[in-house]
Amino acid sequence: MVERLLRTVFKDPTPNGPAWAEFNDGFVKVARAPRGQMDKLTRGEGFGDLYVYVLTGPLSGEMPAPVYIGHSRRGSKRRGEHARDGRRDFWEETFHIYLPRDRFSRDQAEWLERHLIQRAVEAEKHNLVDLKNEQRPRPEELGLRAHDLNILPSVTFDLDLILPTLGLRLLATPCRLSAPASAATALPPAINAKPKRPAGAPFKMVFRGRTARAVATDGGLTVLAGSAASATSTASLTKGYHLRRSQLITNGDLAERAAEDGGFGFARDVFFKGNPTESAAIIRGYSESGPRAWKRTDTGQTYGDWVANGRPT
C-alpha cells in the first residue's frame, strides 16, 4: 500500500480563513479564500494562472447554497471580472483548483470544469448559478484525446478528498481513503471508454530481460498497456519522477501482474509528455537516459537518433 500525505496550509486561524491543500504526490493544488483574499493567499506560493474555480454563496433559509463553476487562464483578471459582474454578486468564498501548465492544457481544464458541473448537478446539494452551464457539452462530448484523458482520473480522485477537507462538499461521490485500481469506473464515459491505440513510431526498451513498448509522436511518448516496469525504485530517481511513479501506482496505472509477462507493469496506456527520459526512469526505477534507452522496434535505432533524423515514421 502506498502512503500519501495531504498537506494543508492555513494562512489564518479562523475556520473559514484562507487555506490551500495538496497531496505530496499529486498534480493539483487547491486554494480556498473569502472574497477579495485569493490574490493575497496565492502570491509567492507557486500558484499558476490556469485553474478551475468554484464561487460559493451563503445558505438562505431552506434554499441550497448558490454555486458558480468555471475555468480560467487569466489569474486575478478573471476574479476581477466576476467581482464586477452583478449577475454573480452572490459569492462570498472561492475555491481554485490550480493546474500546472507543464502537465495540463486549457482543454483539460475545460473537461474538469464540465466534470465538476455534472457531479454538482447529480449531487443536488447546491443551486448552480447561470443556467447556461447545464446547456454546455458534457465532459465526454469535448473530444479529448486518450493521452489527455489519462491524467484526469487521478485529479478527480484527489479532489474527492481535498475539497471536503477545505470545506466544500460539492460532489456526489463519497470520498475514499485509498484509490483502488478500478477507481476510474465512477468517472464519465469519456474516461471509461477503451482508448484507441495511438498511431506513431513503435519503440521498445529491454531491461533485466523484460520489455516495455511505446508509441512516439511529436507530443511525447505513450507507454502501452502490458509493458513491464520495475516493482521498486532507487534513490537515484529524481523527486519529480518518484512522485509521478507513486501517482501511477496509486491510480492503478502501474500494478502487480499487469505486464504481459505476468509481472509488475502498466495496466493501461500512459502518455508521457515531452522528453522520453521520464518514462524510461519511471519504468526502470532509477535515473536513465530516455533517448538512449528507447529503441525503434523495427530498426533498433535509438530515440535520440530518430529525433535527429527528423522523426521518420
N, C-alpha and C positions, 0 to 999 in steps of 0.2 A: 504494500500500500504506500502510495506517495503522499507524504505530508505536505500540506500547503499552509502558508501563513497569510492572513488577511491583515494588512497594515491600515489602521485608521488614525488619522491625524485631526485633532480638534483644535481649531485656531482660537476658540474662546470657550470658557467653561459653561456657557449657558446651554440648555438642552437642544435648542434649535439654532445654535450659532453655526458659523462657517466650519466646514469639515470636508475632508476628502479621504478616499479609501482605494486600495488596490491590492491585488494578490502579488506575492513575491515572484510568481512565475507567470503572471497574466500579461495581457496585451493592452488593457484599457485602464484608465484612471477615472474615477467618478468623484465629482465635487458637488457639494450642496452648500447653498448660501442664501440668506434672506435677500430680498430685492435690494439692489444697489451695492451689494458687497462682494459679488463674484470676482470683479477685477482685482480687488484688494487681496482676496484669497489666493488667486492663481498667479499673481505677479511673482516672478522669480522662482517658481516651483517646477518648472519644466513642462508646463501645460502647452499644448499646441493650439492651432486655430481651427482644426477640423473636429467637430463634435456633434452629437445628438443631444438635444436638450428637452427637458420637461418643465413646463411652468405650472405651478400649482397654486390654487387659491384656497380660502378658508371654507370650512363647513358652514352651511346656512340652514339651520333647523334640521329637517329630515332630508334635505337635498344632499346628494353626494358632492364631494369637493370638485370644483372645476379644474380641468387639466388641458393644457395645450402641448402637443408634441411636434417637434420639428428638427431640422438639422442645418448646420451652417459651416462655412469655411472662412468666415469673416470675423471671428472673435467678438470683441466687445462692440463692434459696429452693429451686429445683429441684435445684441441685447438692447442697445440704444433704440433701435427701430421699434422693438416690442414695447419699450418703456413709453414711447411717444404715441403708440397705436391705441386709440381709445377703445377699440373693439376687444383688446386683450389687456385692459387695465385691471383685470380681476386678480392678477397673480401677486403673491406675496413671497414666494420662495421658488428657487430654480435649482434643477439638478442637471449637471453637464456630464456626459459620457465622452471623454476625450479619446480620440483615435489617432495614434501616431502615424504621420504621413509616410513613413518608410514601409508601413505594412498595410495601410488602408487607403482606398480611393473614395472619392465622393459618391460613386455608385454604391459602394459597400455601406457608406453612411446612410444613404437613402434607403437601402434594404433594411438596415437596422431600425430606422425611423418607422417604416411601414410595419415591421415586425412588432414593435412596441405598441403601435396603434391597434393592430389586430389583437394582440394579447389584452390590451386595456378594454377593448370593446367586449371581448369574451368574458372578462372578469366582472364587468358591470359594477365596479367599485367606485368609478369616477364619472363625472359628466364631461365628456370630450367637447371642448370649445371649438367652434368653427367647423361646421358640418362638411365642408369640402374635404376634410381629412378622410372621411369614410368613403368618398367617391373616388379617391386616388387608387392606383393599382395596388393589389395585394403584393406581398413580398415575392411570391412565386411568379408573378407576372412581369417582373422587371427584367428578366432575361440575363441574369448574371452568369458568367462562365463558371465552369466547375471549380477551377482553381481559385476564383474569387470567393466562392462559397465555402471552401474548405475550412477557413479560419473562423467563420461566423458561429458555428455551434458552440465553440469554447467561449466566445464572447457572451452569447445569450445565457449560457450556463452560469458564468461568473456573475452576470447581472442579477440572476435569480437570488444570489447570495448577498451581493453588495448593496443593492437598492434597499432591501428591508433594513440592513444594518444602519443605513443613513436615514431611515425613517420613511421611505417611500414604498408602500405596499400596492404597487400598481398592477402587478401581473397576476394572471390566473393560476399559473402552475406553482405549487408549493415548492419552496427551496429544498434541496437535498444536501446532505453533508458530504457526500462523495459522488464522483461522477462515474457511473457505470459505462462500460464500453458501448452500451446501447443508448447513451444519453440523447443522441440525435433523433430518436424515434418520436419525441414530443414536438419536434420542430416542424415548420411548414413544409409542404410537399417539395418545394424547390431544394431543400436540404436532403429530404428523404429519398428523392429520386436518384437512381443509379446514374452517375455522370457518364457521359460518353468518354471513351479513352481519347486523350488529346493527341492530335497529329503533330508530328515533328521528327527530328533526327533521333534514332534509337541509341541509347548508351547503356553501359553496364559497368559495375565495379565489383571486382572479386577480392574478398578479404577472408583470411582464415578458412579457405575452402568454401565460403558461402558467396552468394551473388545477390546484388541489388540491381534493379533495372529502372531506367528512367527515359523520359522523352524530353528533349530540349527544344525550346522555342526562343524567340528573341527576348521574351519577357523573363525567362528563367528556366527552371528545370522541374518537371513533375516526376517524383518518385512513385513508381507504380505499386499497387496493392500486390502483396505476395513477396515483395523484396525483403531480403534478410537485413537484420541490423543487430549490432552488439547489444546484449542484455544489460551491460554495465558501461559506465563512463569513467574516465580518469581525470586527475587534477589538471591535465593539460588542456582540457576542453574549456574554452572561454566562458565567462559568466553568461553572456547573451545566448550562446549555443546551448549551454546547460539548461537555461530557463526554457528555451524553445523545446528542447528534448523532453523536459519534465512535463510541459504542457501537452505534448503529443501523447505521452503515456497516460496522463490524466484523462484526456479526451477519448482514449481507446484507439487513436490512430496508430500507435505503436503498442503491440500487445504480444503476450505469450502465444506460441503456436499459430501466429498469423502468417508467417512466411511460408512459401511454397515447400521449403524443406522441413517444415514442421517445427521450426524453432522460432525465436523472437524475431518480430519483423513488422511490416506495415499491413494493417488491416484494410486500408483504403488508399486511394491515390492522394498524395500530398504535394502541393505546389510550394516550391522554394523560389522566391523572387530574387533575381539578380545573380550574383556570383555563386558558382556551384560549390564553393568551399563549405558553406553552411550545411548543405545536405550531406557532403562527404564526412564532415566531422561528426555530425549527429548520428549517422549510420555506424561509423566505426567506434564512436565513443571517445575519441581523442583528436587532438589537433592534426589536420590533414589538408593537403592542397587539393582542392576540387579539380582545377584544370589538369592536374597530372593523374589523379585517381580515376576519374571518369573517362572511359574509352568507348569509341564507337563500337557497337555490337557487330557491325558488318565488316569494318575495315581495320579495327584496332587503333585508329587514330585517337590521340588524346583530345579532351575537350578544349584545351588551350590551343592546340594546333588547328582544330576545327574552326574556332573563332578567328584565328589568324588567317585562315584561308577563305574567309568570307561566309562561314556557316552554310556550306553546301548541304542539300537535303539528301 
